[in-house]
Amino acid sequence: MDAKAPERIRLSEKLGYGIGDLPSGLYLNFFAAYLLYFFVDLGGVAPAAMALMLLLSRVFDAITDPVMGLISDRTRTRWGRYRPYLLFGAIPYGITGFLIFSAPEMSPGWLLVWAYATYGVTMLAFTAVNVPYGGLLGVISPSATQRANVTAYRMFFSGLSGILVGVLATTLIRELGAGDEARGVMLTMAVFAAVSVVCYLITFATTQERIPPSPTNNSVRGDLGNLVRTGAWVALAVSSVFGVLAIASRASSARFYYKYVVGDDGAPVFLFLDRFGLFLTALALGQVSGVVIGYLLQNRFEKSHLIISGGFLKGAGILAFWLMPIDAVWGQTLAQLFVGIGFGFLMVLAFSMFTDIAEFIDWKFGKPMTALTLAASVFAVKVGAGLGSALPGLVLEWNGFDPGAAQSAEAIAGINAAFAVIPGLILIPAGIAMLFYRLDHATIARIERDLSVRRTAAAGSGE
């Protein structure tokens, strides 16, 4: 039986799906830039205590992310398997994110308790929406080419979120806070949370699930076993964790770097951007550029090879930035732009590759488990972002960081390590993991053809 040609996806749906990644990007970029700084430098919480909180939350994610994948894969509603979670999870997502930075005046000990409670609930809401959102990408089209195209729109909005944080955050914090930096952080997060709610509702309203669910539920143990036996999934998950970790460690320590190493006073250096805002914006602009370049190259070169190339680009940019004089504003900005381009390669290609792996698992084991497979993408981003924030906290504690004071030589060395040395070294295992990824273009094309025939036959027999 001939395979049916896949339905083409409208531009409005591509945009509608893509804008759904803006909320997670706003949250993760803002958290990376300000979470550690807010609780440690402004709130007085010990850096190691915050690092432990972030590490423990990742242990929690190791349970909740696959569980959410299993739940959403088995969901059956008139809206589909994955879209209902965007509709009903949007408002809780917005409220919990705002609560993190709305802590009342309290001692550092109680502020740490607040961080545990609000950040934990926010990450749970993040999982409840983003795992199904990732699963939706796997069923939006049976065509790997069209899924890759939709992924490019998703990653464009992911990069746009970084631009919004870089361009707007420091200015909004300054203007809304009116001299109270903590209040400025809280109100800025409120703006991003409100935007996030609207974006998820748009995604729900504009998207469609085109691959029908399996008529029977699979064994939970069997699904998990199939997942961990898939070498491509393991390789990509490991590479993604380390790749995001490097960028998050750099972003999380950047506020400390500019305040205590550079001595930046927050004055604008380009239009209304201070040096920290320029740093974040350069990364985001580079990420968007990397998404576009990676998308254009992915059909000419193997995706895993492009991710490795992007890793080299990130490493070279980090090294060049570090070797420049502290006052080389535009040279460092250019280097950071190349870091972003390499990161854009990882983001656009990895998310596309996770959908390829979902198809491979369906083809090999005959068990559709899209959301569970795609949960690795959410888990990798959250683990990388969380560990990237935790590592600077540990390094600051070990090197005697003193919030608000003139820092010792050891503390300055610690900030530099978290900002440059650690991110550069972490990229090495990220590249090594990609050497074990074996799903090339020819294999994916064969899988796609076989699955199309299988699904057409199943539809014709009424299964």
C-alpha positions in Angstrom: 0.0 0.0 0.0 1.4 3.4 -1.0 2.1 5.9 1.8 -0.1 9.0 2.0 1.7 12.3 1.5 1.8 14.2 4.8 -0.4 17.3 5.2 1.5 20.5 4.8 1.6 22.7 7.9 0.3 26.3 7.6 2.5 29.3 8.5 0.0 30.3 11.1 0.4 26.9 12.8 4.2 27.0 12.6 4.1 30.5 14.3 1.5 29.3 16.8 3.6 26.3 17.8 6.8 28.3 17.8 5.5 31.0 20.1 4.9 28.3 22.7 8.6 28.1 23.4 8.8 31.8 24.3 7.5 31.1 27.9 10.1 28.5 28.7 12.8 30.7 27.2 11.7 33.7 29.2 11.7 31.7 32.4 15.0 29.9 31.9 16.9 32.9 30.6 15.6 35.1 33.4 16.3 32.4 36.0 19.8 31.9 34.7 20.5 35.6 34.8 18.9 36.5 38.1 17.8 33.6 40.3 21.2 33.0 42.0 21.9 36.8 42.1 18.4 37.6 43.6 18.6 35.1 46.5 22.4 35.4 47.2 23.5 38.9 46.5 20.2 40.7 47.2 18.7 38.3 49.8 21.8 37.1 51.7 21.2 33.4 51.2 24.4 31.4 51.3 25.6 30.4 47.8 26.1 26.8 48.7 22.6 26.6 50.1 21.1 27.9 46.9 23.3 25.5 44.9 21.9 22.6 47.0 18.4 23.7 46.4 19.0 23.8 42.6 20.6 20.3 42.7 17.8 18.7 44.7 15.2 20.2 42.3 17.0 18.4 39.5 16.6 15.1 41.4 12.9 15.8 41.6 12.9 16.5 37.8 14.4 13.1 37.2 11.1 11.7 38.5 8.5 14.2 37.3 9.6 14.6 33.7 9.3 11.0 32.6 6.2 10.6 34.7 4.6 13.5 32.8 5.7 12.0 29.6 4.0 8.7 30.5 0.8 10.5 31.6 0.5 12.7 28.5 1.3 9.8 26.1 -1.7 8.0 27.6 -4.1 11.1 27.7 -7.1 10.9 25.4 -9.4 14.0 25.1 -11.3 15.8 22.4 -8.4 18.2 22.1 -5.8 15.4 21.7 -3.1 14.0 23.9 -0.9 17.0 24.5 -2.7 20.2 23.7 -5.0 20.1 26.8 -2.0 20.7 29.1 -1.3 23.9 27.4 -4.8 25.1 28.0 -5.1 24.2 31.6 -1.5 24.6 32.6 -0.9 28.1 31.3 -2.3 30.1 34.3 -0.6 28.0 37.0 2.6 28.3 35.0 2.4 32.1 35.1 1.4 32.4 38.8 4.1 30.1 40.1 6.8 31.8 38.1 5.8 35.2 39.6 5.8 33.9 43.1 9.5 33.0 43.1 10.6 36.7 43.1 7.7 38.0 45.2 9.1 37.0 48.5 8.2 39.3 51.4 10.9 40.7 53.7 12.3 37.8 55.7 15.6 36.4 57.0 18.0 34.5 54.7 16.9 31.2 56.3 13.2 31.7 55.6 14.0 33.2 52.2 15.7 29.9 51.4 12.6 28.0 52.4 10.6 30.3 50.1 13.0 29.5 47.3 12.6 25.7 47.8 8.8 26.0 47.8 8.2 28.4 45.0 11.0 27.2 42.6 9.9 23.6 43.2 6.3 24.3 42.3 7.3 26.4 39.3 9.4 23.6 37.9 6.5 21.2 38.4 4.3 23.6 36.5 7.0 23.9 33.9 7.1 20.1 33.5 3.3 19.8 33.3 3.2 22.2 30.3 6.6 21.7 28.6 6.7 18.0 28.4 3.3 17.9 26.5 4.5 20.8 24.4 7.5 18.9 23.3 5.3 15.8 22.7 3.1 17.9 20.5 6.0 18.5 18.1 6.3 14.8 17.6 2.7 14.4 16.4 2.3 17.7 14.5 3.4 15.9 11.4 4.6 12.4 10.3 7.3 14.1 8.1 10.7 14.6 9.6 11.3 17.5 7.2 8.2 19.3 8.3 8.9 18.7 12.0 12.4 20.1 11.5 10.8 23.1 9.8 8.5 23.6 12.8 11.4 23.2 15.2 13.2 26.1 13.5 10.2 28.3 14.3 10.3 27.0 17.9 14.0 27.8 18.2 13.5 31.2 16.7 11.1 32.1 19.5 13.5 30.5 22.0 16.2 32.8 20.8 13.8 35.7 20.8 13.1 35.1 24.5 16.8 35.5 25.1 16.8 38.8 23.2 13.8 40.0 25.2 15.4 39.2 28.5 18.7 40.7 27.4 17.2 43.9 26.0 14.4 44.4 28.4 15.3 42.9 31.7 18.0 45.2 33.0 16.0 48.3 31.8 12.7 47.1 33.3 14.4 46.2 36.6 15.9 49.7 36.7 12.7 51.5 35.7 10.1 49.4 37.5 12.2 49.1 40.6 12.9 52.8 40.9 16.0 52.2 43.0 14.8 49.0 44.6 16.5 46.2 42.6 14.6 43.4 44.3 11.2 45.0 43.5 12.3 45.6 39.9 13.2 41.9 39.5 9.8 40.9 40.9 7.8 43.3 38.6 9.9 42.3 35.6 9.1 38.6 36.2 5.4 39.5 36.5 5.5 41.0 33.0 7.3 37.8 31.6 4.8 35.6 33.4 1.8 37.4 31.9 3.3 37.1 28.4 3.9 33.4 29.0 0.2 32.7 29.8 -0.9 34.3 26.6 1.7 32.5 24.5 0.5 29.0 25.7 -3.1 29.8 25.0 -2.1 30.9 21.4 -0.3 27.6 20.9 -3.3 25.6 22.1 -5.6 27.5 19.8 -3.5 27.3 16.6 -2.0 23.8 16.6 -3.2 20.3 15.5 -2.2 16.7 16.4 -1.9 14.7 13.1 -0.5 11.4 14.3 -3.3 9.3 15.9 -2.6 7.7 19.3 -1.9 4.0 19.6 -5.1 2.0 20.4 -3.6 0.3 23.4 -1.5 1.6 26.3 2.1 0.3 26.6 3.7 -1.0 29.7 5.3 1.8 31.8 8.3 -0.4 32.6 8.6 -1.5 28.9 8.5 2.2 27.7 11.3 3.2 30.1 13.3 0.1 29.1 13.0 0.9 25.4 14.0 4.5 26.1 17.2 3.7 28.0 18.2 1.0 25.5 18.1 3.5 22.7 21.7 4.7 22.3 20.8 7.8 20.3 18.5 9.0 23.0 21.1 8.6 25.7 23.8 10.3 23.6 21.6 13.3 22.7 20.3 13.7 26.3 23.8 13.7 27.7 25.1 16.2 25.1 22.2 18.5 25.6 22.6 18.5 29.4 26.2 19.5 29.2 25.7 21.9 26.3 22.9 23.8 28.2 24.9 23.6 31.5 27.9 25.4 30.0 25.7 28.3 28.8 23.7 28.4 32.0 26.8 28.5 34.2 28.1 31.4 32.2 24.8 33.3 32.3 24.3 32.7 36.0 27.8 34.0 37.0 27.7 36.9 34.5 25.9 39.3 36.9 28.6 38.6 39.5 31.3 38.9 36.9 30.2 42.4 35.7 29.5 43.7 39.2 32.6 42.4 41.0 35.3 41.7 38.4 34.5 44.4 35.8 33.2 46.9 38.3 30.3 47.8 36.1 28.0 50.4 37.6 25.0 49.5 35.4 25.3 52.6 33.2 24.2 52.2 29.6 27.0 51.5 27.1 24.8 51.1 24.0 21.5 52.9 23.8 19.7 51.8 27.0 21.8 48.6 27.5 24.4 48.2 30.3 27.2 45.8 29.8 25.3 42.9 31.4 22.3 43.6 29.1 24.6 43.8 26.1 26.1 40.4 27.1 22.7 38.7 27.3 21.5 40.3 24.1 24.7 39.2 22.2 24.1 35.6 23.3 20.5 35.7 22.2 21.2 37.4 18.8 23.8 34.8 18.2 21.4 32.0 19.2 18.8 33.2 16.7 21.5 33.4 14.0 22.6 29.9 14.9 19.1 28.6 14.7 18.7 30.0 11.2 22.2 28.7 10.1 21.7 25.3 11.7 18.3 24.9 10.0 19.7 25.8 6.6 22.6 23.4 7.0 20.9 20.4 8.6 19.9 18.8 5.3 23.4 19.1 3.8 25.3 17.8 6.9 24.6 15.3 9.6 22.9 16.9 12.6 25.3 15.4 15.1 28.3 16.8 13.2 26.8 20.2 13.2 26.2 20.1 17.0 29.9 19.2 17.5 30.9 22.1 15.3 28.6 24.4 17.3 30.4 23.2 20.5 33.8 24.1 19.0 32.3 27.5 18.1 31.0 28.0 21.7 34.4 27.0 23.2 36.3 29.3 20.9 34.0 32.2 21.8 34.3 31.7 25.5 38.1 31.4 25.3 38.4 34.6 23.1 36.2 36.5 25.5 38.3 35.5 28.5 41.6 36.4 26.9 40.5 39.9 26.0 41.0 42.9 28.2 38.1 43.6 30.6 37.4 47.0 28.9 37.2 45.4 25.4 33.4 45.9 25.3 32.8 45.3 21.6 35.4 42.6 21.2 33.9 40.6 24.0 30.4 41.3 22.6 31.5 39.8 19.2 32.9 36.8 21.0 29.7 36.3 22.9 27.8 36.5 19.6 29.7 33.5 18.4 29.0 31.6 21.6 25.3 32.2 20.9 25.6 30.9 17.3 27.1 27.7 18.6 24.3 27.4 21.2 21.7 28.0 18.5 23.1 25.0 16.6 22.5 22.8 19.6 19.0 24.1 20.3 17.5 23.8 16.8 19.2 20.5 16.0 18.7 18.7 19.3 15.0 19.3 19.5 14.6 18.1 15.9 16.7 15.1 16.7 14.5 14.1 19.7 11.5 13.9 17.4 13.6 11.7 15.0 14.4 9.4 18.0 10.7 9.2 18.9 10.0 8.0 15.3 12.9 5.5 15.6 11.5 4.0 18.8 8.1 3.7 17.2 9.6 2.0 14.2 11.9 -0.3 16.1 9.6 -1.3 19.0 6.2 -0.6 17.5 5.3 1.5 20.5 4.5 5.2 20.1 5.9 7.0 23.2 6.4 10.5 21.8 6.0 12.6 25.0 8.2 10.3 27.0 10.9 10.5 24.4 10.6 14.2 24.1 10.6 14.6 27.9 14.3 14.2 27.6 14.5 17.5 25.8 12.7 19.3 28.7 14.7 17.3 31.3 18.0 18.2 29.5 17.2 21.9 29.4 16.0 22.0 33.0 18.9 19.9 34.3 21.5 21.9 32.3 20.0 25.2 33.4 19.7 24.1 37.1 23.2 22.7 37.3 24.5 25.7 35.5 23.1 27.9 38.2 24.2 25.5 41.0 27.8 25.3 40.0 28.5 29.0 40.3 26.9 28.9 43.7 29.2 26.2 44.9 32.2 27.9 43.4 31.4 31.2 45.0 30.9 29.5 48.4 34.2 27.6 48.2 36.1 30.7 47.2 34.8 32.9 50.1 32.3 35.1 48.2 31.0 38.0 50.4 27.7 39.5 49.1 27.9 43.3 48.6 31.5 43.6 49.7 34.9 44.0 48.0 35.9 40.5 47.0 39.1 38.7 47.8 41.5 37.5 45.1 40.2 33.9 45.7 36.5 35.0 45.3 37.4 36.8 42.0 39.2 33.7 40.8 36.0 31.7 41.6 33.8 34.1 39.7 36.1 33.8 36.7 36.1 30.0 36.9 32.3 29.8 36.9 32.1 32.4 34.1 34.7 31.0 31.7 36.8 28.0 32.8 34.0 25.6 33.8 31.7 26.4 30.8 34.6 25.8 28.4 35.6 22.4 30.0 32.0 21.2 30.2 31.7 21.4 26.4 34.2 18.6 26.0 32.0 15.7 27.2 29.1 17.3 25.3 31.0 16.8 22.1 32.2 13.3 23.0 28.6 12.2 23.6 27.6 13.2 20.1 30.1 10.7 18.6 27.8 7.9 19.8 24.7 9.3 17.9 24.0 7.0 15.0 20.8 8.2 13.4 21.9 9.6 10.0 19.8 11.1 7.2 19.5 7.8 5.3 18.3 5.9 8.4 15.7 8.6 9.2 14.4 8.6 5.6 13.9 4.8 5.7 12.2 5.0 9.1 9.8 7.7 7.9 8.8 5.7 4.8 8.2 2.5 6.8 6.1 4.3 9.4 4.1 6.1 6.8 3.2 2.7 5.1 2.4 1.2 8.5 0.1 4.0 9.5 -1.7 4.0 6.2 -2.2 0.3 6.4 -3.5 0.6 10.0 -5.9 3.3 9.0 -7.2 1.3 6.1 -7.8 -1.8 8.3 -9.7 0.3 10.8 -7.3 -0.3 13.7 
